[in-house]
Amino acid sequence: MSFLPCLWAFCACVPFGAVMNLHGKTLIFASVGGGIGWVFYLLSSPVHSDIMQYFIATIAISIYAEIMARVFKMPVTGFLLVALLPMVPGGGIYYTMEYCVIGNNSMFIETGLHTLGIAGALAMGILLVSSIVRLWTMIATENKKA
């Protein structure tokens, strides 16, 4: 298994992070998140379902973004958006629309549902980690008050 795609994911995240107005260390660490996501995507290949691979990678990215947000005292969103860039199903969206335009309804539905599944996996991974972190923070603050 080659980890070269992880390097390409990192390289793709750097200019996007610059557009998101990240500078210096935060730009590098946000881009590392994209590489980490791709590592987890590749390592979870024995699952045999790319939607599950996207879900696992998104959980890893979300955990990383939560940690980096606390380290740099910045919002999670900056780290999360930059790191998720390589996971966005842009090709799936493109081909879904192509099949729609040319009138291939069966492929339009198949590709559209698969792309929707990937987008749902990304959303559910973020939601899961964010909810757990928020719940943990709530419990920790309640224990401090008591």
C-alpha positions as CSV (number, residue, x, y, z in Angstrom):
1,M,0.0,0.0,0.0
2,S,1.4,3.3,-1.0
3,F,1.1,6.3,1.2
4,L,1.8,8.8,-1.6
5,P,-1.9,9.8,-1.8
6,C,-1.5,11.0,1.8
7,L,1.2,13.4,0.7
8,W,-1.0,14.6,-2.2
9,A,-3.9,15.1,0.2
10,F,-1.6,17.3,2.4
11,C,-0.4,19.2,-0.6
12,A,-4.0,19.8,-1.8
13,C,-4.9,21.2,1.7
14,V,-2.2,23.8,1.9
15,P,-3.6,26.2,-0.8
16,F,-7.1,25.6,0.5
17,G,-6.0,26.5,4.0
18,A,-4.4,29.7,2.7
19,V,-7.7,30.6,1.1
20,M,-9.3,29.9,4.4
21,N,-6.9,32.5,5.9
22,L,-4.8,30.2,7.9
23,H,-1.1,31.1,8.3
24,G,2.1,29.6,9.6
25,K,1.8,26.7,11.9
26,T,-2.0,26.5,11.8
27,L,-1.9,26.2,8.0
28,I,0.6,23.3,8.2
29,F,-1.2,21.5,11.0
30,A,-4.6,21.9,9.3
31,S,-3.1,20.4,6.2
32,V,-1.6,17.5,8.1
33,G,-5.2,16.7,9.0
34,G,-6.0,16.0,5.4
35,G,-3.0,13.6,5.2
36,I,-4.2,11.9,8.4
37,G,-7.6,11.5,7.0
38,W,-6.3,9.9,3.9
39,V,-4.1,7.6,6.0
40,F,-7.1,6.3,7.9
41,Y,-9.0,6.0,4.6
42,L,-6.3,3.7,3.2
43,L,-5.8,1.8,6.5
44,S,-9.5,1.0,6.7
45,S,-9.6,-0.5,3.2
46,P,-10.2,-4.1,4.5
47,V,-13.7,-2.9,5.4
48,H,-14.6,-3.3,1.7
49,S,-17.1,-0.4,1.8
50,D,-15.8,3.0,0.7
51,I,-18.6,4.7,2.6
52,M,-17.4,3.1,5.8
53,Q,-13.9,4.1,4.9
54,Y,-15.0,7.7,4.6
55,F,-16.8,7.5,7.9
56,I,-13.7,6.1,9.7
57,A,-11.4,8.7,8.1
58,T,-13.9,11.5,9.1
59,I,-13.9,10.4,12.7
60,A,-10.1,10.5,12.7
61,I,-10.1,14.0,11.1
62,S,-12.7,15.3,13.5
63,I,-10.8,14.0,16.5
64,Y,-7.6,15.6,15.1
65,A,-9.4,18.9,14.5
66,E,-10.8,19.0,18.0
67,I,-7.4,18.4,19.5
68,M,-5.7,21.0,17.3
69,A,-8.4,23.6,18.0
70,R,-7.6,23.3,21.7
71,V,-3.9,23.3,21.2
72,F,-4.0,26.5,19.0
73,K,-7.0,28.0,20.8
74,M,-8.9,28.4,17.5
75,P,-12.3,27.3,16.3
76,V,-12.5,23.6,15.2
77,T,-14.1,24.7,11.9
78,G,-10.8,25.9,10.3
79,F,-9.0,22.7,10.9
80,L,-12.0,20.6,10.0
81,L,-12.8,22.3,6.7
82,V,-9.3,22.2,5.5
83,A,-8.7,18.5,6.5
84,L,-12.0,17.4,4.9
85,L,-11.1,18.8,1.5
86,P,-9.6,15.5,0.1
87,M,-12.7,13.6,1.3
88,V,-15.3,15.7,-0.5
89,P,-16.9,13.5,-3.3
90,G,-16.4,16.0,-6.1
91,G,-16.1,13.4,-8.8
92,G,-19.3,11.7,-7.6
93,I,-21.1,15.0,-7.8
94,Y,-19.8,15.7,-11.2
95,Y,-20.7,12.3,-12.6
96,T,-24.1,12.4,-11.0
97,M,-24.9,15.7,-12.8
98,E,-23.4,14.3,-16.1
99,Y,-25.7,11.3,-16.0
100,C,-28.6,13.6,-15.2
101,V,-27.9,15.9,-18.2
102,I,-27.4,13.0,-20.7
103,G,-30.5,11.3,-19.5
104,N,-29.0,8.1,-18.1
105,N,-31.4,7.8,-15.2
106,S,-30.2,4.5,-13.8
107,M,-26.6,5.7,-13.5
108,F,-27.8,9.1,-12.2
109,I,-29.7,7.4,-9.3
110,E,-26.9,4.9,-8.6
111,T,-24.1,7.5,-8.6
112,G,-26.3,10.1,-6.8
113,L,-27.1,7.7,-4.0
114,H,-23.5,6.6,-3.6
115,T,-22.4,10.3,-3.5
116,L,-25.1,11.1,-1.0
117,G,-23.9,8.1,1.1
118,I,-20.4,9.5,1.2
119,A,-21.6,13.0,2.1
120,G,-23.7,11.4,4.8
121,A,-20.7,9.5,6.2
122,L,-18.8,12.7,6.4
123,A,-21.6,14.5,8.2
124,M,-22.2,11.6,10.6
125,G,-18.5,11.3,11.5
126,I,-18.3,15.0,12.3
127,L,-21.6,14.9,14.2
128,L,-20.5,11.9,16.3
129,V,-17.2,13.3,17.4
130,S,-18.6,16.8,17.9
131,S,-21.4,15.4,20.1
132,I,-19.1,13.3,22.2
133,V,-16.7,16.2,22.8
134,R,-19.6,18.5,23.7
135,L,-21.1,15.9,26.0
136,W,-17.7,15.3,27.6
137,T,-17.2,19.1,28.1
138,M,-20.6,19.4,29.7
139,I,-20.0,16.6,32.1
140,A,-16.5,18.0,33.0
141,T,-17.9,21.5,33.7
142,E,-20.7,19.9,35.8
143,N,-18.1,18.0,37.9
144,K,-16.1,21.2,38.5
145,K,-19.2,22.9,39.8
146,A,-20.0,20.1,42.2
